[in-house]
Each structure stands twice: as C-alpha cells, then as structure tokens.
Amino acid sequence: MVKMKLLEYLDKEDKTMYWLAENSRLSYPTIFRLSKNKSRSVRFNTLNKIMEALDIEDFNKIIEYE
C-alpha cells in the first residue's frame, strides 16, 4: 500500500496544509485528502507541484510503500 507522508513532512518543516495549497497552487481539499490519505490516486502533475513547492527532489520524503 502506498501512503502519503505529507503531514509528517510539513510538521518537520514547520509548514501547514494551507501554506502548501497556496504555494503549490493546488486546492486545499486536494492537499487535505492527500495529507490524510483519503485519496485513492494522485496525478504526476499534482505530485510535481507539491515537490516544487516543498523544494524536494526525492519523492520518498513524502511517499512510502508499506
């Protein structure tokens, strides 16, 4: 099972879901669903926007496989 670690990463970086929504230009509900693992899929474009906003190159920082 693939799991998003967005909340853990945002907490570590002292950032909020609202901040990420603003800086990624994604909707807050999208960020909320991904952060709470309520989404059944994620588009590469969405993942790219999140990674750019967080300035990360390794998606393993925000995604894990269980």
HUJO-V756346 format. One record per pair of residues at least 4 apart in sequence whose C-alpha atoms are under 7 Angstrom apart, sorted by the first residue. I is the first residue (numbers start at 1). GAP is how many residues later the second one is. D is the distance in Angstrom with one decimal. If there is no record, write none. Layout:
BEGIN
<<I GAP D> <I GAP D>>
END
This chain:
BEGIN
<<1 64 5.7> <1 65 5.2> <2 61 7.0> <2 62 5.8> <2 63 4.5> <2 64 6.2> <3 34 6.6> <3 60 5.7> <3 61 5.3> <3 62 6.1> <4 30 6.6> <4 31 6.3> <4 33 6.1> <4 58 5.7> <4 59 4.5> <4 60 6.4> <5 4 6.3> <5 30 6.9> <5 57 4.5> <5 58 5.4> <6 4 6.0> <6 29 5.1> <6 56 5.2> <7 4 6.0> <7 28 5.5> <8 4 6.2> <9 4 6.2> <9 53 6.5> <10 4 5.9> <10 5 4.9> <10 6 6.0> <11 4 6.0> <15 4 6.3> <16 4 6.4> <17 4 6.1> <17 14 6.4> <17 15 6.8> <18 4 6.2> <18 10 6.4> <19 4 6.1> <20 4 5.7> <20 33 6.8> <21 4 5.7> <21 5 5.0> <21 6 5.7> <21 7 5.2> <21 10 6.3> <22 4 6.9> <23 30 5.5> <24 25 5.3> <24 26 5.6> <24 29 5.1> <26 4 6.7> <27 4 6.6> <28 4 6.0> <29 4 6.0> <30 4 6.2> <31 4 5.9> <32 4 6.1> <33 4 5.9> <33 5 4.8> <33 6 5.4> <34 4 6.1> <34 5 5.6> <42 4 6.6> <42 5 6.9> <43 4 6.3> <44 4 6.0> <45 4 6.3> <46 4 6.3> <47 4 6.2> <48 4 6.1> <49 4 6.2> <50 4 6.2> <51 4 5.8> <51 5 5.2> <51 6 6.7> <52 4 6.5> <59 4 6.0> <60 4 6.1>>
END
